[in-house]
């Protein structure tokens, strides 16, 4: 049985698409799948021309080969709603609604995850997307490369002196041209690309840099194999990667060991005596320096690359964050949210935005009811706005009831892509919430006048993952707010201040 209630054989056979008229439909894919669309259009997933059918997916999952017996490591699929799964063509649009591509939906199929379109992908209009001018199609990149070996590198983080030395040494040993394909992932893909572009003076002369919107796959080995196929599609003859890969389309080379000597140069390990080898900078120590806003040492990176690294990973006190208060009606969420807003507005440098339940329902979520579906939409809309506020360095304070685990988790994921997130469960007992009920909502709910009222006739899923639990029947407002601020300080998001 599929997730939407449709029987499906996902061991290789196709489930029949739901009956419906032949037509053209539109769909906005998730960002990760939209990235796959762009890579298909660019020829980066050659020999694939579109999204895979059920039998192709099964073949890739079990054999890492397409049904034509061509090696391929990862299923490339497109999730669609059941109501459009029968469409002959599906126009794919970006988040702004601009047409990106059309899928000729030749073999739609379903499994336990839902329905999937399958078939060739054709460009709808002139290709768009982030940094499009820096991203020519794969065949154009291949045709512009010089003859001879080409060393492909797909960095997911800025390249510092150590990584740059490894690239230079490997390229010199191969006599290879360097092809850098920075993976445009995360909330600030443009900063990663810029960090690679400003490293150009440290790279072999003439190196080619082409960003690719290749998202990370869950399985590290399949992900590494996919990078090898993408590198080959763009013209690489070798891949520099720490992953040990079998069945890769091109030879995979492990980065050579380089060490820092007493002159702060990064040299082949064989050329530096053990007594003259100095320690590098661990990933953990790098995060600590970035979180604290401290300078990166010159032996570790260049000033230009360090600046881009700080854009990707600004100090904690310069990043945005969201505090999500959740709890029953009358628990004190709005009171605490307003008090926290006032405290931060007095002492913190960030712009503070309050997204309170009642206010949001009159504006951002006007027209939504109180069904389970509308409650979810309400919380997720709040989460989207909070994530954007966080992305731009502000503080978002949210106070919806947010009764469901799944919605709170969705908000957490959205926000954590861009900054900090704190979930506060205002765990005031139901009896106390009813005693405070100035609007008489609980009485109306118990009399049946208000259907689906959280805590009475609709469920509240108590968080088991809250960062902080507050009972306002046992704490004063000042005490509760101070506990929230103390947690923000403990995590490094705000500095200490003297209350007034």
C-alpha positions, 0 to 999 in steps of 0.5 A: 500500500502506498503512502497515499493509499494506492496499491503499488508493487515497488519490487520492479513493476509499475502501479497503474497511474490514477485514471484521468483525462490526458492533459498538461499539469503544473508542479513546483518540485522540492528544491533538491528535485529542482536541482536534479531537473537543472542537472538533467537539462545541463547534461550533467546526469548523462546518459540520463535524459529524464526521471527514471521509471519503476523498473529503472529505479529497481535496477539501480537500487539492486545492481547500480545499473540501468536496464540498458546495463549502463552503470548508474549509482543513484535513482533520480526520481520526481515526486508528484501529487496523485492528482497530477500523476496521470498527466501526459506532460508536467510543467515544472516551475521554480519557487517563483512560478517561472517555468523551468522544464517539461516532463513527458510523463511516459511511465508514472509509477507509485511506491510506499512514498507516493507517486512519481513522474517518469520520462524525458525532461525538456527545457521549458524556456531559456535555462534559469537558476542560481549563478546560471551565467557561470553554468554552461551545459556539460557538453560546452564545458567538455568542448572547451577543455584542453586535450589531455588529462583533466582532474575533476574536483567537487568541493562542498566547502571552501578550499584552504591552503591544505586542499589547494596544495593537494590539488596542485600536487595531484595535477602536477603529477598527472600533467592535468588541467584542473576542473573545479565543480563546486557543489551549490548546496546549503543556504548560501550556495553563492558564498561557496562558489565565491570562495572557490572563485577567489581561490583562483590565484592559488590554483594551477593557471587556467583552471576551469570553475563551473558550479553545479547544483548537486545536492548530497545524497543520503548514502555516502558511497552512492553520493561519491559515485554520483559525483564521479559520473557528474565529473565525467559528464563535464569532461574530467578524466580523473576525480580527486576524492577521499572516497574509495570507489568501485565501478566509478566511470573514471579513475578516483585518486585519493588526495595526497598527504601534505603537511605544514612545515616550520615555514608555514608551507604545505608540502608533500609529507615525504618532503618534510621531516617529522620533527619539522611537521606542524599541526593543522587546524581540525574541523572542530577547531575551525568551527570554534574559531568561526563561531567565536568570530576569531581570525583564521590563521594565515597559514591555514587560508588566504584573507580572501578565502577566509572572508568567504568562509565567514560569509558561509559560517558567520559568528554565532552572535551575528547569525539569526535565530528563531525561538518557537514557543509551543503550548496549549491556548492560555499557557502563556506563550504570547505573554512570554513571546512579547516579553522576550521580544522586549528584552531582546529589543533593548539589549541585542543588535538584531531586528526582532520580529514577533510572529504571534498566533492570533496576529499571524492568523489575521494576516499571513494565514488569513482564511485558514480554519482549524482543521488538522490540515489548516493547523499544519499550514498555519505553523509551516507558513510561520516557519517559512517566514521565521526561516527567512528572518533568520536567514537575514540575521534577524530574531524571529519569536513565534508563538503558535499552539503548534500541536503536531510533532511533524510541523514543529520538526519541519520548522526546525529543519527550515530554520536550522539551514540558516541559523539557530533554533530553540523550541520552548514548550510552555507546559502550563497545565490544562487546568490552569489554562482553563482558569485563565481563559478570558475569552471563554474558549475552553467553555465553548469547546467543552460545550461543543460550540467550538469543534477541534479545539486543541487540548479538548477535542483535538490532540496536542502532541507533547514535545519530547525534544523541547530545548526548554520546558516552562510552566508559567503557573510555577514561574514568574514572567521574568523568571521564564524569560530569563531562562530563555535568554540564558539558553540563548547565551549558553548556545552563543547566540546572544552576548551577556547584558545587564538587565534594566 
